[in-house]
């Protein structure tokens, strides 16, 4: 009986996904490497441009879910709130 419980518990732990980096809607999570001053997406890719407003939003939200990019729109990953960028 204990063996069955251990096997089922192990199976559940293996099947439960971790925190998704790319959501089901194709969102890419923004990340930053301060050593090389590089902005990049997780799991892969690099943004063409990261505006100051998006950078500020990233620093403010990096411990609270981060900033995501999908369909040419920057937003907060958890809330989905759009980050308005000012056009030059």
C-alpha positions in Angstrom: 0.0 0.0 0.0 2.8 2.4 0.9 4.6 1.5 -2.3 1.5 2.4 -4.3 1.1 5.7 -2.6 4.8 6.5 -3.2 4.5 5.6 -6.9 1.3 7.7 -7.4 2.9 10.6 -5.6 6.0 10.4 -7.7 3.9 10.2 -10.9 1.9 13.3 -9.8 5.1 15.3 -9.1 6.5 14.4 -12.5 3.4 15.3 -14.4 2.7 18.7 -12.7 4.4 21.3 -14.9 6.7 23.9 -13.4 6.2 27.6 -13.9 5.7 28.1 -17.6 8.1 30.5 -19.4 6.1 30.6 -22.6 2.4 30.5 -22.0 -0.2 28.8 -24.2 -0.7 32.1 -26.0 2.8 32.4 -27.2 4.0 34.9 -24.7 7.7 35.3 -24.3 9.1 36.4 -20.8 11.6 39.2 -20.9 14.9 38.7 -19.1 18.1 40.7 -18.6 21.8 39.7 -18.1 23.5 42.7 -16.4 27.0 41.2 -16.9 26.7 41.6 -20.6 24.0 44.2 -20.7 21.8 42.0 -22.8 18.0 41.8 -23.0 16.6 38.5 -24.1 13.5 36.3 -24.1 13.0 33.1 -22.2 13.1 30.4 -23.6 14.8 31.8 -26.6 15.2 34.9 -28.8 16.1 38.6 -28.4 13.9 41.6 -28.7 14.7 44.2 -31.3 14.2 47.1 -28.9 13.4 47.4 -25.2 12.2 50.9 -24.4 13.0 52.7 -21.2 9.3 52.3 -20.1 9.5 48.5 -20.6 12.9 48.4 -18.8 11.3 50.2 -15.8 8.3 47.9 -15.9 10.7 44.9 -15.9 12.6 46.1 -12.9 9.4 46.8 -11.0 7.8 43.5 -11.8 10.6 41.0 -12.1 9.8 39.5 -8.6 6.1 39.7 -9.3 5.7 37.7 -12.5 7.8 39.7 -14.9 7.1 41.3 -18.3 5.9 39.4 -21.4 5.8 40.1 -25.1 3.2 38.7 -27.5 1.7 40.0 -30.8 4.0 43.1 -30.7 2.5 44.1 -27.3 4.4 44.4 -24.0 2.4 43.4 -20.9 2.8 42.2 -17.3 2.8 38.4 -17.4 0.6 37.7 -14.4 -2.1 40.4 -14.8 -2.0 40.9 -18.6 -2.0 44.6 -18.1 -0.6 46.3 -21.2 2.5 48.5 -20.8 1.9 51.6 -22.8 5.0 52.7 -24.8 5.4 56.3 -25.9 6.2 56.6 -29.6 9.2 58.8 -30.4 
